[in-house]
């Protein structure tokens, strides 16, 4: 099942993005987010942290693999940060 890439902007509300991430995690067991620029990447990371709180009651523990991807915006190639989010079965150990 394909998941829709959740695009995060510098003015995105992290709680709303977190709700979308949590919904995709519950439905598909994975999610993808993407952002361009420091403010957008910060909001994207904040949304993943909030999403962890949303799915904790479902015994889901989020992990992600980040990557750089080239995308075209207004006829210019830009570099975006994409997070491929998945679940871990066990709670990660704190160090």
SULDA-V521956 format. One record per pair of residues at least 6 apart in sequence whose C-alpha atoms are under 6 Angstrom apart, sorted by sequence separation. I is the first residue (numbers start at 1). J is the second residue. D is the distance in whole Angstrom. If there is no record, write none. Layout:
i j d
I J D
I J D
This chain:
i j d
35 41 5
71 77 6
24 31 6
71 78 5
70 78 6
70 79 5
69 79 6
69 80 5
68 80 6
68 81 5
67 81 6
67 82 5
66 82 6
66 83 5
65 83 6
64 83 6
65 84 5
64 84 5
64 85 4
63 85 6
64 86 6
63 86 5
62 86 6
63 87 6
62 87 5
7 33 6
8 34 6
61 87 5
5 32 5
6 33 5
7 34 5
8 35 5
61 88 5
5 33 5
7 35 6
10 39 5
14 43 6
18 47 5
22 51 5
10 40 4
17 47 6
61 91 6
9 40 5
8 40 6
18 50 6
14 47 5
18 51 4
36 80 5
35 80 5
35 81 5
34 81 6
34 82 4
33 82 6
33 83 5
32 83 6
32 84 5
32 85 6
31 85 5
30 85 6
30 86 5
